[in-house]
């Protein structure tokens, strides 16, 4: 069941979904949010080769598009460090 409130968590440079695990659990259990996170391209390997910022932007845009298609009434984005920059990119591109 969807609670119609979603949060997208975006990790920082050299991070991953594991960075937000305790926060994700707390948001889901205590505040009734559907929480989503992703591992940005290149971060699933020990070494980033040939990764460009546009790939990170595309990855977070795809996740926001997926949440929009699921008809969430409210979508919040939380980012840490580089993830914060990507969250600002999403806020500018998707002001609604």
Contact map, one row per residue, 1 for C-alpha under 8 A:
111000000000000000000000000000000000000000000000000000000000000000000000000000000000000000000000
111110000000000000000000000000000100000000000000000000000000000000000000000000000000000000000000
111111000000000000000000000000011100000000000000000000000000000000000000000000000000000000000000
011111000000000000000000000000001100000000000000000000000000000000000011110000000000000000000000
011111100000000000000000000000011100000000000000000000000000000000000001111100000000000000000000
001111110000000000000000000000001111000000000000000000000000000000100001011100000000000000000000
000011111000000000000000000000001111000000000000000000000000000000000000001111000000000000000000
000001111100000000000000000000000011100000000000000000000000001100000000001111000000000000000000
000000111110000000010000000000000011110000000000000000000000000000000000000011100000000000000000
000000011111000010000000000000000000111000000000000000000001000000000000000011110011011000000000
000000001111101110110000000000000000011100000000000000000000000000000000000000111110000000000000
000000000111111100000000000000000000000000000000000000000000000000000000000000111111000000000000
000000000011111000000000000000000000000000100000000000000000000000000000000000001110000000000000
000000000001111100000000000000000000000000100000000000000000000000000000000000000000000000000000
000000000011111111100000000000000000001000100000000000000000000000000000000000000000000000000000
000000000011011111100000000000000000011100110000000000000000000000000000000000000000000000000000
000000000110001111111000000000000000111000000000000000000000000000000000000000000000000000000000
000000000000001111111000000000000000000000000000000000000000000000000000000000000000000000000000
000000000010001111111000000000000000000000000000000000000000000000000000000000000000000000000000
000000001010000011111111000000000000000000000000000000000000000000000000000000000000000000000000
000000000000000011111111100000000000000000000000000000000000000000000000000000000000000000000000
000000000000000000011111110000000000000000000000000000000000000000000000000000000000000000000000
000000000000000000011111111000000000000000000000000000000000000000000000000000000000000000000000
000000000000000000011111111100000010000000000000000000000000000000000000000000000000000000000000
000000000000000000001111111110000000000000000000000000000000000000000000000000000000000000000000
000000000000000000000111111111100000000000000000000000000000000000000000000000000000000000000000
000000000000000000000011111111111110000000000000000000000000000000000000000000000000000000000000
000000000000000000000001111111111110000000000000000000000000000000000000000000000000000000000000
000000000000000000000000111111111000000000000000000000000000000000000000000000000000000000000000
000000000000000000000000011111110000000000000000000000000000000000000000000000000000000000000000
000000000000000000000000011111111000000000000000000000000000000000000000000000000000000000000000
001010000000000000000000001111111100000000000000000000000000000000000000000000000000000000000000
001111100000000000000000001110111110000000000000000000000000000000000000000000000000000000000000
011111100000000000000000001100011111000000000000000000000000000000000000000000000000000000000000
000001111000000000000001001100001111100000000000000000000000000000000000000000000000000000000000
000001111000000000000000000000000111110000000000000000000000000000000000000000000000000000000000
000000011100000010000000000000000011111000000000000000000000000000000000000000000000000000000000
000000001110000110000000000000000001111100000000000000000000000000000000000000000000000000000000
000000000110001110000000000000000000111110110000000000000000000000000000000000000000000000000000
000000000010000100000000000000000000011111110000000000010010000000000000000000000000000000000000
000000000000000000000000000000000000001111110000001000110010000000000000000000000000000000000000
000000000000000000000000000000000000000111111011101000000000000000000000000000000000000000000000
000000000000111100000000000000000000001111111111000000000000000000000000000000000000000000000000
000000000000000100000000000000000000001111111100000000000000000000000000000000000000000000000000
000000000000000000000000000000000000000001111111000000000000000000000000000000000000000000000000
000000000000000000000000000000000000000000111111000000000000000000000000000000000000000000000000
000000000000000000000000000000000000000001101111100000000000000000000000000000000000000000000000
000000000000000000000000000000000000000001101111111000000000000000000000000000000000000000000000
000000000000000000000000000000000000000001000011111000000000000000000000000000000000000000000000
000000000000000000000000000000000000000000000001111100000000000000000000000000000000000000000000
000000000000000000000000000000000000000011000001111110100000000000000000000000000000000000000000
000000000000000000000000000000000000000000000000011111110000000000000000000000000000000000000000
000000000000000000000000000000000000000000000000001111111000000000000000000000000000000000000000
000000000000000000000000000000000000000000000000000111111100000000000000000000000000000000000000
000000000000000000000000000000000000000010000000001111111110000000000000000000000000000000000000
000000000000000000000000000000000000000110000000000111111111000000000000000000000000010000000000
000000000000000000000000000000000000000000000000000011111111100000000000000000000000010010000000
000000000000000000000000000000000000000000000000000001111111110000000000000000000000000000000000
000000000000000000000000000000000000000110000000000000111111111000000000000000000000000000000000
000000000100000000000000000000000000000000000000000000011111111100000000000000000000010001000000
000000000000000000000000000000000000000000000000000000001111111110000000000000000000000001000000
000000000000000000000000000000000000000000000000000000000111111111000000000000000000000000000000
000000010000000000000000000000000000000000000000000000000011111111100000000000000000000000000000
000000010000000000000000000000000000000000000000000000000001111111110000000000000000000001000000
000000000000000000000000000000000000000000000000000000000000111111111000000000000000000000000000
000000000000000000000000000000000000000000000000000000000000011111111100000000000000000000000000
000001000000000000000000000000000000000000000000000000000000001111111111001000000000000000000000
000000000000000000000000000000000000000000000000000000000000000111111111000000000000000000000000
000000000000000000000000000000000000000000000000000000000000000011111111000000000000000000000000
000000000000000000000000000000000000000000000000000000000000000001111111000000000000000000000000
000100000000000000000000000000000000000000000000000000000000000000111111100000000000000000000000
000111000000000000000000000000000000000000000000000000000000000000111111111000000000000000000000
000110000000000000000000000000000000000000000000000000000000000000000011111000000000000000000000
000111000000000000000000000000000000000000000000000000000000000000000001111100000000000000000000
000011110000000000000000000000000000000000000000000000000000000000100001111110000000000000000000
000011110000000000000000000000000000000000000000000000000000000000000000011111000000000000000000
000000111100000000000000000000000000000000000000000000000000000000000000001111100000001000000000
000000111100000000000000000000000000000000000000000000000000000000000000000111110011001000000000
000000001111000000000000000000000000000000000000000000000000000000000000000011111111111000000000
000000000111000000000000000000000000000000000000000000000000000000000000000001111111000000000000
000000000011100000000000000000000000000000000000000000000000000000000000000000111111100000000000
000000000011100000000000000000000000000000000000000000000000000000000000000000111111110000000000
000000000111100000000000000000000000000000000000000000000000000000000000000001111111111000000000
000000000101000000000000000000000000000000000000000000000000000000000000000001111111111100000000
000000000000000000000000000000000000000000000000000000000000000000000000000000101111111110000000
000000000100000000000000000000000000000000000000000000011001000000000000000000100111111111000000
000000000100000000000000000000000000000000000000000000000000000000000000000011100011111111100000
000000000000000000000000000000000000000000000000000000000000000000000000000000000001111111110000
000000000000000000000000000000000000000000000000000000001000000000000000000000000000111111111000
000000000000000000000000000000000000000000000000000000000001100100000000000000000000011111111110
000000000000000000000000000000000000000000000000000000000000000000000000000000000000001111111110
000000000000000000000000000000000000000000000000000000000000000000000000000000000000000111111110
000000000000000000000000000000000000000000000000000000000000000000000000000000000000000011111110
000000000000000000000000000000000000000000000000000000000000000000000000000000000000000001111111
000000000000000000000000000000000000000000000000000000000000000000000000000000000000000001111111
000000000000000000000000000000000000000000000000000000000000000000000000000000000000000000000111
